[in-house]
Amino acid sequence: MPESDMYSTVRKSGLVRHEVFFGTAYRKKSIKYGLVVFLTPVLHNGSNEGVHFNKDFNLLLKKIGQAQAMTYYGWDINDFIREFGKNYL
């Protein structure tokens, strides 16, 4: 995933890992495919702006993650849906 002011793609002190596609079915796949970002605690789950409470931020990360996965792995939308159950683009 591309670097951003909102998240980091590398682990840095003070940041927490967030699996872009989370939940029982997709957390391990996010890790497997490298679809993780590192967020400040506030942007993770420490405020209403955090990804776990802010639908727009959550969807933004999912869109970026899907686009990156499709490009990197050469997937089409159907390949992505087979892995993650839904098209976010």
Secondary structure, 3 states (H helix, E strand, C coil): CCCCCCCECCCCCCCEEEECCCCCCCHHHHHHCCCEEEECHHHHHHCCCCCCCCHHHHHHHHHHHHHHHHHHHCCCHHHHHHHHCCCCC
